[in-house]
């Protein structure tokens, strides 16, 4: 069975489960309305893609399509456009705080890799109008698609007011808010991984996983928890494994992706610098939001541009900053020295150089621990 057919079946099954085969009844709650919208391919210009296409609930809420160019770029509704960044997982996204600058002067939160959407609703409103994604020409065009379905009309009138779909801006905003309500449900954040079950005394970690856990939370031995920890103390329930800050860690260009997506040679992804809120502040150039590590073992490829295929490679990439071993300066996926950073003038060297070099045993232990952060429903996808 082809990858495109499998994705189509997944979306169709999700839509049928959410709304019934032919939208026979109006959704009973805002969350149910959002679920129907999340799986609705009619919200794309050519009626070929839904939110679930690139954020599939069956695949850790990332793009599972095997025909993605260069492992990373998602093909748009037009059948030609290919993204320059990996579609981030929608799982646990509701915990990202509203985009803002803190008292310490540091920016945190928001949605997308560069935080440009303040919250979930703002993010949900982005892809339908993006020409490289779902490609709808306007908010008005999207609202007209909503009005095609009587159950939607009934649901929007009930939850947002009878005149909601009469105005393009109001109707589109309500659509985004409904999708955000669905994304805020437990389905996206069950906290039922082996690690969570371990915290509740329902599971036991292996010796290797336990070593990885200790290493991860110990800033004496690794730098992981400097950025990938939200709770004050390691081991707290409800940990999302990100502080939602922005850093440049020296990620190289994904040349394989650039070779097929039409991005001009020499053009750079400036990340956070392109967020209008930072007003071109050069100190933000090359930074990207720290992602959650929830389901990290099943949501590759890795980094904002999908440049690394394997989770272990990511650990070795970080370790290159602390190791003087010639072997640690080689990218195992290319067999060549690590490529230069795409943007390197704001590298977070304090964080990157914290901790000693790690031997293979400790690298493997960290990988084993990261695998325990996989939600229970995806554990069968984890590669041993």
C-alpha positions, 0 to 999 in steps of 0.5 A: 500500500502506497504512503499517500494512500495510507495517509488518506485512509488515516485522515478519512478514518479520523474524520469519520470517527470525529463527525460521522461519514457524511457530517450527519450530526453537528459536533456536540462540543467545541472540541468535537468541532475542532476535531472534525476541522482538524481532519477536514481536507476541504479546508485546503485549496484542492481538498487534498490536505488537512491539519492531520496530514502533517500532524497525524495522530497515528504518528506522534502528530508529525508528517508520516508520509514516506515520500517526503523529500529528503526525509523532511520537507512536507509536500503542499496541497498544490503538489509542488511546494516543499517546506524548508522546515520539519512540521513540528509535533502538535503533541504537548503544544498546548503547554507552550506559553503565550509568546512573550519576553520575560523579566530576564529579557529572554523570549519564550513560547509561542508556536512554530519553530520561530514562535511567530504564532502567539498561541495555539489558535494563532498557529491553527490559523496559519497553515490553511492560508499558507500557499506552500501548505494548504493554500486557501486564497483567503479567510473568506474562501475558507469560511465558504468551505465551512458554510458548505456543511450544515452541521458546521453552520449549526455548530458555529452558531451554537458555540460562537454566535449565529452570525459567526460565519457571516463575517470572514474574519470572525468565522476564520477566527472561530475555526482556529479557536475550535481547532485549538480547543481540540489540540488542547485535549488529553488526546494530544498530551496523555502523559502515559509514557514509560517514564510517566508510569515510572514516576507513578510507580507503575513501571520500572526502568532498565539499568540503561534507562535509569543511567540515562535518566540520571545523566539527563537531569544531572547538569554535572554530566550533561547539558540536556536539562539546561534547556530541555526541562521546564519543572524546577526539579527533574522527575516532576510529573507533567514535565514537557522537556523544554523551557520554550526558549530560543537557541542557535546550536549550530545546526547545518543546512539540510543540503538534501532538502534544499536540493529538491525544494527550490530554495535558492543556493546561499539563502539562509533560514534565519529562524527567530530573526524572521519573527516580526516581534524581534524587530530584526534584532541581530542577536536573535539570528539563527535561534529556534525554539527548544522543542519538547522531547516527548515522543522524540524517538518516533518523530524524526527526522531531527532539528528544525530542518530534518538534517539528522535521521537518527536520534543517536546522531543528535546526541553525538552532534551535541557531544562534539562541542565537549569532545576532543576525540577526532572520532567525535568530530565526524557525522556518522550519517555522512562519514565526514566532519560535521558541516558548518552551522547555517547561522553561527554568530549567536551560538549558545556556547555556554549551554553547549559546552556544559558538561564533559565529553560522553563515551558510547555507553553514556550516549546509548543510555541517554538514547534509551532514556529518551525512548521512555518519553514515548506515549504508550500508543506509539511505543510499538513504533520505537526502534530497538 
